């Protein structure tokens, strides 16, 4: 079965996120407008209009009622999923890069880029039940990381925050004090910028992808390196299967270096590896440019990819997933 190609964006995809039930897929792109798709057949259900810059990441609340998006326009926005209405805007002095709801959806962790005189930050915001009660005040601000922070995600029980980025270092932070508890070993860790980070369904481990042409599996509590998956291209996106012992990795060279030969050679496929054995077990083609985003459906039987070509590819029950 060939992937379903969904064309809803005018510019490259940047991020994909399924809701908890797996029936909705949210896509972000450099064209300023997040989309929502019906995950079963790829029909586009709606858009969220209001950003004035590339939208880098998003997250959806556990009950699928709210969407949160981070954008290069120096804002993070809260949306009503069903109506598409903008509920609140958090404003910053630099582009917002990463965003994620906490367990319970009462908090959000947000990263901002180094921009002009502003240093990169990790910020925690309270998310009010009623948008009228929402405040822009930060409960925690973490500084001291050099280079862009690509991703910041919550650790178990919201007690820690895990960050990764351009300096190739993973750090675990205490959410009460903002203290750095652990950081990855430079010898075992990535050697180039970390482009992506994805947690396992039970939050016990997480996967990082890097421009050093590898992905690495880590223990969430101890930051112990568990496995390394080596590929022949820079890694832009990774995800962990919630059902099988599989990880999926996607990437490709910079868009400016893409040639027609690359397209014909099929270099832009999502590669599947056995999580334990670290062996490549298959691949799925479908994009005409580097893959920038990957997401498994929570049911573990399908996955989606987003490319530099502006397409979202939806693959239902590919052979590699059994």
C-alpha positions in Angstrom: 0.0 0.0 0.0 1.4 3.4 -1.0 1.3 6.3 1.4 -1.5 8.8 1.2 0.0 12.2 0.3 -1.8 15.1 1.9 -1.1 18.6 0.4 -2.3 21.3 2.9 0.9 23.3 3.3 2.6 25.7 0.9 6.0 25.3 2.5 8.1 22.6 4.3 6.6 20.7 7.2 8.3 21.1 10.6 6.3 19.0 13.1 3.6 16.4 13.4 1.5 15.4 16.5 -1.4 12.9 17.0 -4.0 13.4 19.6 -4.2 10.8 22.4 -7.1 9.0 20.7 -5.2 8.8 17.4 -8.1 10.1 15.3 -6.6 13.6 14.7 -3.2 14.6 13.2 -1.9 18.1 13.7 0.8 19.4 11.3 3.0 22.5 11.5 5.0 24.1 8.7 6.9 27.2 7.6 3.7 28.6 6.0 2.4 30.0 9.3 -0.8 27.9 9.4 -1.1 24.7 11.4 -3.5 22.1 10.0 -5.6 19.3 11.5 -6.4 16.1 9.6 -8.7 13.2 10.0 -6.1 10.4 10.7 -8.1 7.6 9.2 -8.3 8.8 5.6 -6.2 12.0 5.4 -9.0 14.5 5.0 -8.2 18.0 6.2 -10.6 19.1 8.8 -9.4 22.7 9.4 -6.6 25.3 9.9 -5.5 27.6 12.7 -4.8 31.1 11.3 -3.1 33.8 13.3 0.7 33.2 13.3 2.9 35.5 11.2 5.9 33.2 11.0 7.0 29.6 10.7 5.3 27.3 13.2 7.9 25.0 14.6 6.1 22.7 17.0 2.7 22.0 18.6 1.0 19.9 21.2 -2.6 18.9 21.9 -4.3 18.5 25.3 -5.2 15.1 26.6 -9.0 15.7 25.9 -8.2 17.1 22.4 -9.9 20.4 23.3 -6.8 22.7 23.0 -3.9 23.1 20.7 -0.7 25.0 21.6 1.7 26.2 18.9 5.2 27.8 19.0 6.2 30.1 16.2 9.1 32.2 14.8 6.8 35.2 15.1 7.9 35.3 18.8 4.6 34.0 20.1 3.0 30.8 21.5 -0.7 30.5 20.9 -3.5 28.5 22.5 -6.3 27.4 20.2 -9.7 25.8 20.5 -9.3 22.6 18.5 -12.9 22.3 17.4 -13.6 25.9 16.4 -10.1 27.0 15.4 -10.5 30.1 17.6 -7.4 31.7 19.1 -7.8 31.6 22.9 -4.6 33.3 24.1 -1.2 34.5 22.9 2.1 34.3 24.9 4.5 36.9 23.6 8.3 36.7 23.8 11.4 38.7 22.8 12.7 35.9 20.5 11.3 33.2 18.3 9.5 30.4 20.2 10.8 26.9 19.1 9.4 24.1 21.2 6.2 23.6 23.2 4.6 20.7 25.2 1.8 20.3 27.7 2.5 18.7 31.0 0.7 15.7 32.4 -2.7 17.1 33.3 -2.3 20.0 30.8 -2.0 22.5 33.6 1.5 23.6 32.5 3.4 24.1 29.3 7.1 24.1 28.7 8.3 26.5 26.0 11.7 27.3 24.5 12.8 30.5 22.9 15.8 31.0 20.6 18.9 33.0 20.9 18.0 36.2 19.0 19.9 39.5 18.9 20.6 40.3 22.6 18.4 37.5 24.0 19.8 34.2 25.2 18.0 30.9 24.7 15.5 30.1 27.5 13.3 27.3 28.7 10.1 28.7 30.3 7.2 27.1 32.2 3.7 28.7 31.9 0.6 27.9 33.9 -2.3 27.0 31.6 -5.6 28.2 33.0 -8.8 26.3 32.7 -10.6 29.5 31.6 -8.8 31.6 28.9 -10.1 34.7 30.7 -7.9 33.8 33.7 -4.8 33.1 31.6 -1.6 35.0 32.4 1.7 35.4 30.5 3.7 35.1 33.8 6.4 32.4 33.7 6.6 30.1 36.7 10.2 29.1 35.8 12.9 30.4 33.5 16.0 28.4 32.7 19.0 30.0 31.0 22.6 29.1 30.5 22.3 26.8 27.4 24.4 27.8 24.5 22.8 27.6 21.1 19.3 26.9 20.0 17.2 24.6 22.2 15.5 22.3 19.6 13.2 20.4 22.0 12.1 20.6 25.7 9.8 17.9 27.0 8.4 16.9 30.4 10.0 14.0 32.3 8.0 11.6 34.5 5.3 13.2 36.7 6.3 16.7 35.6 9.2 16.6 38.0 11.9 17.2 35.4 12.3 18.8 31.9 14.6 17.3 29.3 16.2 19.6 26.8 18.3 19.0 23.7 19.6 21.3 20.9 22.4 22.8 18.9 25.2 22.2 21.4 24.6 18.4 21.0 24.0 18.0 24.8 21.0 16.6 26.5 20.1 18.0 29.9 17.7 17.0 32.7 16.4 19.9 34.8 14.5 20.0 38.1 11.2 21.8 37.5 11.0 23.1 41.1 14.4 24.8 41.2 15.6 25.0 37.6 18.8 23.1 38.6 20.5 21.0 36.0 20.5 17.5 37.4 22.2 15.6 34.7 23.7 16.1 31.2 24.8 13.6 28.5 28.4 12.3 28.4 30.2 14.1 25.5 32.0 10.9 24.5 28.8 8.8 24.3 26.5 11.5 23.2 25.9 13.2 19.8 28.7 14.9 18.0 26.6 17.4 16.1 23.4 19.4 16.7 20.4 17.4 18.0 17.4 18.0 15.7 14.6 16.0 17.4 13.5 14.2 20.5 10.7 11.8 21.1 9.5 10.0 24.3 8.3 6.4 24.7 4.7 5.8 25.5 5.5 5.0 29.2 8.1 7.9 29.4 10.8 5.5 30.6 13.1 6.2 27.7 13.4 8.7 24.8 15.0 8.9 21.4 17.1 11.7 20.0 18.1 12.4 16.4 21.1 14.4 15.3 22.9 15.8 12.3 25.7 13.4 13.1 23.7 10.8 11.2 22.7 8.9 14.3 19.7 8.4 16.7 20.2 7.5 20.3 18.0 5.9 22.9 18.3 7.1 26.5 17.0 6.3 29.9 14.7 9.1 31.0 15.7 9.1 34.7 19.4 8.3 34.6 20.3 9.6 31.1 22.1 6.4 30.5 22.7 5.7 26.8 20.8 2.5 25.9 21.2 2.1 22.1 22.6 3.9 19.0 21.1 3.7 15.5 23.4 4.7 12.6 22.2 5.9 9.3 23.9 7.4 6.2 22.2 10.8 6.3 21.6 13.6 8.8 18.7 12.8 11.0 15.9 15.4 11.2 13.1 13.5 12.9 12.6 10.4 15.1 9.8 8.6 16.9 9.3 5.4 19.0 6.6 2.9 18.2 4.0 2.6 21.1 3.3 -1.0 20.1 6.3 -2.7 18.7 10.1 -2.7 19.3 10.6 -0.3 16.5 12.0 3.2 16.0 11.6 5.3 12.9 14.2 7.8 11.6 14.0 10.3 8.8 16.1 13.0 7.4 18.2 14.0 4.4 20.7 16.7 3.5 19.9 20.4 3.5 17.3 21.5 0.9 19.9 23.5 -1.0 21.8 20.3 -1.7 18.9 18.3 -2.9 19.2 17.1 -6.6 17.0 15.2 -9.0 19.4 12.3 -8.7 18.7 12.2 -4.9 15.0 12.0 -5.6 15.3 9.2 -8.1 17.6 7.3 -5.8 14.9 7.3 -3.1 17.0 8.8 -0.4 14.1 10.4 1.3 12.5 7.4 3.0 11.5 6.8 6.6 13.8 4.1 8.0 12.7 1.6 10.6 15.1 0.0 13.1 14.6 -2.7 15.6 14.8 -0.9 19.0 16.7 -3.7 20.8 18.8 -5.2 18.0 19.6 -1.8 16.4 19.2 -3.3 12.9 17.5 -1.6 10.0 14.4 -3.6 9.3 12.7 -1.6 6.5 11.8 1.7 4.9 8.9 3.6 3.5 9.3 6.0 0.6 7.0 8.8 -0.4 8.7 12.2 -0.2 10.5 14.2 -2.8 12.7 16.0 -0.3 14.2 15.5 3.2 11.9 14.3 6.0 11.5 16.9 8.7 8.8 15.3 10.9 7.6 11.8 12.0 4.9 10.6 14.3 3.5 7.2 15.1 -0.3 6.9 15.7 -0.9 5.9 19.3 -2.4 2.7 18.0 1.1 1.7 16.7 -0.4 0.5 13.4 0.2 3.6 11.3 2.5 6.6 11.1 2.8 9.9 9.3 5.8 11.9 7.9 6.2 15.5 6.9 8.7 16.6 4.3 10.6 19.5 2.9 8.4 19.0 -0.2 5.4 20.4 1.8 3.5 17.1 1.8 2.3 15.1 4.8 2.4 11.4 4.0 0.1 9.0 5.9 0.9 5.3 5.9 -1.7 2.9 7.3 -0.4 -0.5 8.3 2.8 -0.6 6.3 4.4 -4.1 5.9 7.3 -3.1 8.2 4.8 -2.6 11.1 3.4 -6.1 10.7 
